[in-house]
Amino acid sequence: MSVTLSAAAARHINKFLAKRGKGVGVRLGVKTTGCSGMAYKLEYADDVDADDLVFESQGLKVLVDPKSLPYIDGTELDFVREGLNEGFKFNNPNAKNECGCGESFNV
């Protein structure tokens, strides 16, 4: 079981954490919502919570709550630029379908 970061995602996260002046990595999870059933949660993490599962990737901590892991196990978080747009992209092998906007998925 693991969740990883691409090199591009790690560079972006490191820049942001340096600008903030604090943080240990990112916290990933899922919530029930959206047109396909589940949506990703992504936030910068300042501390490791007692119930967090901790994965090390590209020198950063990726924190996942135990309830979300079955839905995002094996996911790689990437940071992509497409034309004038840029943002994080979840490469999730568990996702069977995604909505048209890419904000939600189902397994």
C-alpha positions in Angstrom: 0.0 0.0 0.0 1.3 3.4 -0.9 0.6 6.8 -2.3 3.4 8.7 -4.1 4.4 12.0 -5.6 5.8 12.7 -9.0 9.0 14.8 -9.2 6.9 17.7 -10.5 4.4 17.5 -7.6 7.3 17.3 -5.1 8.9 20.4 -6.6 5.7 22.3 -6.4 5.0 21.2 -2.9 8.5 22.1 -1.7 8.2 25.6 -3.2 4.9 26.2 -1.5 6.1 24.9 1.9 9.2 27.1 1.6 7.0 30.1 0.9 4.8 29.3 3.8 7.8 28.7 6.1 6.3 25.6 7.6 4.8 22.2 6.9 5.8 18.5 6.7 4.1 17.6 3.4 0.6 17.0 2.1 -2.5 15.3 3.4 -4.6 13.4 0.9 -8.0 11.8 1.3 -11.4 11.4 -0.2 -14.9 12.6 0.7 -18.3 11.6 -0.6 -19.5 14.3 -3.0 -19.5 15.3 -6.6 -21.3 14.0 -9.6 -19.4 10.6 -9.6 -19.6 9.9 -5.9 -16.2 10.7 -4.4 -13.9 13.7 -4.5 -10.3 14.1 -3.6 -9.1 16.2 -0.6 -5.7 17.8 -0.7 -4.2 20.1 1.9 -0.8 21.1 3.1 0.0 19.4 6.5 1.9 21.1 9.3 1.8 18.1 11.6 1.3 14.4 11.5 -1.9 13.4 13.3 -2.0 10.2 15.4 -4.2 8.3 13.0 -2.4 9.4 9.8 -0.7 6.7 7.6 2.6 8.2 6.6 4.2 7.5 3.2 7.6 9.1 2.2 7.9 10.1 -1.4 10.4 12.4 -3.1 11.7 13.4 0.4 8.2 14.6 1.5 5.6 13.1 3.8 2.3 12.0 2.2 -0.3 11.7 4.9 -3.5 9.6 4.4 -6.3 8.9 6.8 -7.0 5.1 7.1 -10.6 5.4 5.7 -9.4 7.0 2.5 -6.5 4.6 1.7 -8.6 1.8 0.1 -9.8 4.4 -2.5 -6.5 6.0 -3.2 -4.0 3.1 -2.7 -1.5 3.2 -5.5 -2.3 6.8 -6.5 0.5 9.1 -7.8 -0.1 12.8 -7.2 1.3 14.7 -10.2 1.5 18.4 -11.0 0.8 19.2 -14.6 0.7 22.3 -16.8 -1.7 22.1 -19.8 -1.7 25.3 -21.8 -2.4 28.2 -19.4 -3.8 25.9 -16.7 -1.8 24.1 -14.0 -2.7 22.0 -11.0 -2.5 18.7 -9.2 -3.6 15.5 -11.0 -4.5 12.3 -9.2 -3.3 9.2 -11.2 -5.5 6.7 -9.3 -5.5 3.1 -10.6 -8.7 2.4 -8.5 -10.9 5.0 -10.3 -13.3 3.3 -12.6 -15.0 6.5 -13.8 -14.4 10.2 -13.5 -16.8 13.0 -14.0 -16.2 15.3 -17.0 -14.5 18.0 -15.0 -12.2 15.5 -13.3 -13.1 16.6 -9.8 -14.9 13.4 -8.7 -14.6 9.7 -9.3 -16.0 6.3 -8.3 -14.4 2.9 -7.7 
